[in-house]
């Protein structure tokens, strides 16, 4: 199997890396996430200009027509710089849902505006008390004389605070449907908050809110599952970028920090622990590529996504904890970046199912295999 990138993929990766490297130093990121919005509109506009926001949309919908491998590349660069721009939450994930479940008119209207950075959407799917995978939701949609109305609560909604439009999942008689909702419409209560990794979210309540079906009203559980599998693969790629930088920072620290008059890298135990971090990183990288390449081959398998997410969660915990431990006290300070990488890795581990959720999910398939290794 050929794992080499094409020249076009290398150019995309290098362009995104250059934009984010120039836009974010650790000090600059701390400054940006401390603002009310939590990300930089100028960098958002730049990402739109180079095609990142519409990367996976079809060319006729204003996108670049790229696939999961290209999405993996840009998400790895986002993780490497801890860029807070909501590329996945407000562009790629909503775009996947619109592309697969939306009608022709909705695709032609919404996708070009997302790609241009003009319109930000958020997927309101998770609900309080529901663990992954959420197969039954309490938020409901009913058809009335004046159209569809939605009632319920969605929490957490990643970057729902800045969304111009919401894609809301709601229970129907025949399954789960998707609806477009104006977050400023009467009957919507939106409470924004900052997350522990410096990003943003929202707690959103709907009380008989007017809604427009995304595509034809009906059960779109398969489209939701496919989009969430893509989102899980993207989060895995972002985590790989964050783990790469965490390991780099730790290695540099071991080379430069001295104890008893010699660099820390001369202590065999520390170098062995750094080597173990590298092993965890490579295991995570392999599973991230596995998830993205499966999607690129048209295979939407929740089991594949769970395998990748479980490996990413375990590697992220190991690398994050070791990075802080080997940095000592400075690793816990707000001024030093390694703690921020660990915070983001922890948040990714808990997004769309944590390691316990995925282990439980994979355990339900044990009877399908002749041999299982834990």
Buried (B, 14 or more C-beta within 10 A) or exposed (E): EEEEBEEEBEEBBEBBBEBBEEBBEBEEBBEBBEEEEBBBEEBBEBBBEBBBBBBBBBEEBBBBBBBBBBBBBBBBBBBBBBBBBBBBBBBBBBBBBBBBBBEEEBBEBBBBBBBBBEBBBBBBBBBEEBEBBBEEBBBBBBEEEEEBBBBBBBBBBBBBBBBBBBBBBBBBEEEBBBBBBBBEEEBBEBEBEBBEBBBBBBBBBBEEBBBEBBBEBBEBBEBBBBBBBBBBBBBBBBBBBBBBBBBEBBBEBBEEBEEEEEBBBBBEEBBEBBEEBEEBBEBBBBBBBBBBBBBBEEEBEBBBBBBBBBBBBBBBBBBBBBBBEBBEEEBEEEEBBBBBBBBBBBBBBBBBBBBEBBBEBBEEEEEEEEEEEE
